Amino acid sequence: MPKDAVAVVGLGYVGLPLACLLAESGSHTTGVDIDPAKIRTIMSGRSPIVGEEPGLPELIEKVVKDGLLVATDNIKEISKVAAIFICVDTPVRDRMPDLTILKDVLRNVGKNIKKGQLVSVESTLPAGTCASTVIPLLEGNSGLKAGRDFSLVHCPERVMPGKLLGNMWGVERVLGGVDSQSIKKGAYFYSKFVKAELHPTDLLSAEISKTAENAYRDVQIAFANEVALLCEALGGDAFEVRRLVNTSPYRDMHIPGSGVGGHCLPKDSWLLLSSAPEFKAKVMPAARDINEMMPHHLAEMAWTSVKKTISSGSRPKIAVMGLAFLKNSDDTRNSPSIVVIDDLKDRADLVVHDPFVKEPYIVPLLRGVYDALRGADCAIFVTDHSAYQSLDLDEMKKVMRTPLIVDGRNIFNASDVRKKGFKYAGIGKGRSG
Ligand SMILES: NC(=O)c1ccc[n+]([C@@H]2O[C@H](COP(=O)([O-])OP(=O)(O)OC[C@H]3O[C@@H](n4cnc5c(N)ncnc54)[C@H](O)[C@@H]3O)[C@@H](O)[C@H]2O)c1
């Protein structure tokens, strides 16, 4: 293997773009994953990520064609490289971390590492996991010592789906190391493709900062959602209120909406809080409660509007617009739509529309936007995919059985759609909204 060869373990939303950027920077890169379909797709030069990811499909095609990225399921390949990047999933179950996958990978990495290698854990970790789990599993399975025989850094990832490549090279990074030599080695590899500042620190600070930065965002969104609920009660318009609040210096009121989804924000507060079970946090759990409630609130808003609009006794047909949690993404993890569907599925006939999500869902998943709206008594917009911004309202009114819009993402101007003859309700929109 060439001198700077690297391996990336876990080729998901984080690992795949990382592997591509490392390969593009000239490192021979081995991508390791357990999903054979993913490996086949990557090796055919295509991206397994379907949502809009500027530059990623082209980069995969290029680095695979040039032989700089090879995907495999053989973890033993990591013994041949200079640096190993671990990017596997660290989910929560019942608000507690489930590190089964990470531990499994660490055992396998430990069995195959060699003296002098660098291990970088990019997965998000509960505070203290490097000390309690990462180091013991790597050392115990290798007989080597972190810091003395191999280098170890925790460089938590900061990407957002939809901006994976741009975030990865353009956003500043926290680089926690077990020792200064590890930080130096980590900086050498990350500087190959990160064009923003690297912030060296210790492992614990890196762990806490990652989950704290996501918990902070969750709290900010929860505040915006609470103001939205208040505006609904007061008859105001939360989006106009937000615009006005943000004319004051140093304010950054976030955008309210149908809930917080994705892999990271719904779990990272729990990862952080799980590290100190004796500590009685107040703000973060409250924020989680508000954000988890929002899709239920949207479903109830839709149900109340439907009941007011259609004749009693008939079973309504509702179109749920958007299954992914994020605009123009195919990522459905913890999507608010899943909650909305679950809340309404026994009360109405549902169809779901998403331009990006491929896999079948428990209710019919339609590709054509007007096909999904045809015959519907209500369209609930849960995701703000670009395709929804440019809907033809006349066509929409023609195909729907009952022209009712329930807007979870401030996609529509209430007075415009009301003028067109729609009934309208929306998150954060009181009577004047
Ligand atoms: N998705 C994001 O936007 C994002 C952003 C910042 C941080 N993170 C963090 O990065 C980590 C990875 O997240 P992700 O979104 O890329 O997850 P993901 O589920 O998209 O990818 C994980 C990959 O690991 C593979 N995998 C599972 N078990 C494996 C094993 N034993 N060996 C090899 N591969 C295995 C899976 O097949 C999958 O391809 C998580 O800790 C997450 O919290 C994610």
The ligand as a Tripos MOL2 file, in Angstrom:
@<TRIPOS>MOLECULE
LIG
   44    48     1     0     0
SMALL
NO_CHARGES

@<TRIPOS>ATOM
      1 N1        -25.7170   11.9010    9.2440 N.am      1 LIG1
      2 C1        -25.1990   13.0530    9.6250 C.2       1 LIG1
      3 O1        -25.5350   14.0900    9.0660 O.2       1 LIG1
      4 C2        -24.1610   13.1160   10.7250 C.ar      1 LIG1
      5 C3        -23.5890   14.3490   11.0210 C.ar      1 LIG1
      6 C4        -22.6360   14.4430   12.0220 C.ar      1 LIG1
      7 C5        -22.2850   13.3020   12.7300 C.ar      1 LIG1
      8 N2        -22.8720   12.1090   12.4390 N.ar      1 LIG1
      9 C6        -22.4540   10.9480   13.2270 C.3       1 LIG1
     10 O2        -21.6450   10.1230   12.4130 O.3       1 LIG1
     11 C7        -21.8770    8.7420   12.6880 C.3       1 LIG1
     12 C8        -22.3130    8.0250   11.4310 C.3       1 LIG1
     13 O3        -23.5170    8.5750   10.9820 O.3       1 LIG1
     14 P1        -24.0870    8.2990    9.5230 P.3       1 LIG1
     15 O4        -25.2240    9.2290    9.3490 O.co2     1 LIG1
     16 O5        -22.9970    8.2970    8.5150 O.co2     1 LIG1
     17 O6        -24.6230    6.8050    9.7340 O.3       1 LIG1
     18 P2        -25.1050    5.8240    8.5770 P.3       1 LIG1
     19 O7        -26.0700    4.8830    9.2190 O.co2     1 LIG1
     20 O8        -25.5250    6.6050    7.3720 O.co2     1 LIG1
     21 O9        -23.7920    5.0410    8.1650 O.3       1 LIG1
     22 C9        -23.2180    4.0440    8.9450 C.3       1 LIG1
     23 C10       -22.6290    3.0170    7.9930 C.3       1 LIG1
     24 O10       -21.9250    2.0710    8.7830 O.3       1 LIG1
     25 C11       -22.1590    0.7800    8.2240 C.3       1 LIG1
     26 N3        -21.8920   -0.2410    9.2250 N.ar      1 LIG1
     27 C12       -22.7000   -0.6920   10.2160 C.ar      1 LIG1
     28 N4        -22.0810   -1.6500   10.9270 N.ar      1 LIG1
     29 C13       -20.8530   -1.7890   10.3860 C.ar      1 LIG1
     30 C14       -19.7370   -2.6250   10.6780 C.ar      1 LIG1
     31 N5        -19.7820   -3.4990   11.6670 N.pl3     1 LIG1
     32 N6        -18.6490   -2.5150    9.9040 N.ar      1 LIG1
     33 C15       -18.6020   -1.6310    8.8740 C.ar      1 LIG1
     34 N7        -19.6130   -0.8130    8.5470 N.ar      1 LIG1
     35 C16       -20.7320   -0.8900    9.3030 C.ar      1 LIG1
     36 C17       -23.6040    0.8390    7.7500 C.3       1 LIG1
     37 O11       -23.8860   -0.1660    6.8010 O.3       1 LIG1
     38 C18       -23.6790    2.2530    7.1770 C.3       1 LIG1
     39 O12       -23.3260    2.2660    5.8200 O.3       1 LIG1
     40 C19       -22.9260    8.7190   13.8060 C.3       1 LIG1
     41 O13       -22.2890    8.6370   15.0500 O.3       1 LIG1
     42 C20       -23.5960   10.0650   13.6650 C.3       1 LIG1
     43 O14       -24.1540   10.4930   14.8850 O.3       1 LIG1
     44 C21       -23.7800   11.9880   11.4540 C.ar      1 LIG1
@<TRIPOS>BOND
     1     1     2 1
     2     2     3 2
     3     2     4 1
     4     4     5 ar
     5     4    44 ar
     6     5     6 ar
     7     6     7 ar
     8     7     8 ar
     9     8     9 1
    10     8    44 ar
    11     9    10 1
    12     9    42 1
    13    10    11 1
    14    11    12 1
    15    11    40 1
    16    12    13 1
    17    13    14 1
    18    14    15 2
    19    14    16 1
    20    14    17 1
    21    17    18 1
    22    18    19 2
    23    18    20 1
    24    18    21 1
    25    21    22 1
    26    22    23 1
    27    23    24 1
    28    23    38 1
    29    24    25 1
    30    25    26 1
    31    25    36 1
    32    26    27 ar
    33    26    35 ar
    34    27    28 ar
    35    28    29 ar
    36    29    30 ar
    37    29    35 ar
    38    30    31 1
    39    30    32 ar
    40    32    33 ar
    41    33    34 ar
    42    34    35 ar
    43    36    37 1
    44    36    38 1
    45    38    39 1
    46    40    41 1
    47    40    42 1
    48    42    43 1
@<TRIPOS>SUBSTRUCTURE
     1 LIG1         1 GROUP 0 **** ****
